[in-house]
């Protein structure tokens, strides 16, 4: 069960992301919509907030996160590629960048949804109903029109952590 404090924090994160998206749209070069191109890596620089809810405490951290995305199969349905963690701020302990560092040291899979949004998976694409009680799953979505990132990590069928923020392309 998630505490009321954790849900209040999550709501404040959602509000901050909506406000951040408006700023990103006005930011000019390096922000806005993008599309992955076959074999051309894209680096996303993000400012994210995360909360670890597994412990029933609002364990929130904020910081920089950089990811590299590359499309490897454009003709498959869904299109497939890989992502990896380039950098995560030291103080951002709750970030997927810290939590998935070992699993995605080389690369983790990504898929491109029908609407163009990019789904980042760790360790592999899988439905929640397929998870064993002791199994972890990360699903992060990058909205290609706004470059918003939202991530949920599950332990079994329970939410372990939540993260969101706004990204821009380039270093």
Secondary structure, DSSP 8 states (H G I E B T S, - for coil): ---HHHHHHHHHHHHHHHHHHHHHHHS-TT-S----BBTB-EEEEEEEEEEE-TTSS-EEEEEEEEEEEEEEESSSSSEEEEEEEEEE-TT-TTSHHHHTTTTTSS-EEEEE-TTS-EEEEES----GGG--TT-EEEEEEE-TTT-EEEEEEEETTEEEEEEEEEEEE--
